[in-house]
Every structure is written in C-alpha cells, then in structure tokens.
Amino acid sequence: QTETVRCSSDWPFQPYLVFDVGDGSERRDNDSYVNVQEIKLVMELIKLIKDKRKDVSFRNIGIITHYKAQKTMIQKDLDKEFDRKG
C-alpha cells in the first residue's frame, strides 16, 4: 500500500524514490553496518543515471545511509568506478 501511494504521481515528494533491497542483509563492520546488496544497487543506479543523463553531475545526486561503514564503501566504489576523489 505504501509503495503504491509513494510511487504514484499524487505523492508530493517526487522525484524521490525508495527501493527495498529484499535480498540484502546487514553485516557488522567494526562499530557500523554494511549491506553489500544495497551498495550494488546504488552503484547500478548511479551508472544508469550517468549513462542516461549526461547533464547530471555528482553534485545533483544524493545518497542517504545511516551507517558510516556503508558510506565509506559507497565512496570507495564510486571513486573506483568513476575515477574520482572525494
């Protein structure tokens, strides 16, 4: 029900989307957590956006995570994939 409402054109917070990574699982990384399947999805979404929309820069894309280890791994993967720093 929530997914249907939030993905409809009546939802006032477009163009935000929420993806449920049902096959992911969190593992502890020191004092934080990582979900590798979520990181894979993030990377695929970023590649898709960059491929389809050449006018969109990294400054126009926001990634939200609650976990420091998750953030660090996403940053490392983005740096590796897109040859960037920071």
N, C-alpha and C positions, 0 to 999 in steps of 0.2 A: 504494500500500500504506500509506504513512504517513498520508495523508489519511483513508483508511478507518478506520484504527486510532484516530487522534486525534479523529475526529468521531463515534465510536461512544460509547454510554453507558458502556462499560467504561473509557474514558480517564479517569484520576483527576483531571484538571485542568479539569473542567467548571466554569464556563460559558465558558471561553476558546475562541475560535475563531481560526483563521488563514485569511486569504483570499489567494489567489495572483492577483495582477493581471497576467495573461499579456500583455495588450496595452499595458502601461505601459513606459516607458523613462525612464531617468535622464538628466538633463542637468545639466551643471555650472553652479553659481551661486556665483560668487566662489570661496571655499575649501570649498564644500559641494556637496550634490546635491539635486535636486528631481525628483519623479516626479508629474506632474500627474494622471495617471490614478489613482494611489493617493490623492491628495488628494480627487479627485472621489468615490471610493468611501467614504472616511472621512466626507465631508460627507453623502452619502446615508444611510450607516448611522446617523449621529448624528440626522439628521432623522427617520428611521424609529423610532429608539428614543424620541425626544422625542414623536413623534406617538402611538405605541402605549402608552407608559408615562409617564403624567403625573407619577407619583410618583418617577421617576428624575431626579436633579439632575445637573448637570455634575460635581459632586464624586464621583459614583458611576461616572464613565466615564473610562477610561484609554486614552490613545493613545501608542503607543511608536514612535519613529522614531530612527534612528541619525544623522540628518542635521539640522544646525542650520537650514539653509535650508528644509528640509521642515517642520520645527516652526514656523518663523516664518510660512510660508504657510498652514499649517493654522490657526494662531492668528488670522491676519488674516481668513481666510474664515469662521471661527466667529464672530468679532466682527461681521463684516458681516452674516452670516446671522441671528444671534440678538441683534444689537444689544447686545453685551456689551463689557465692558472687562476685559482680562487673562485 
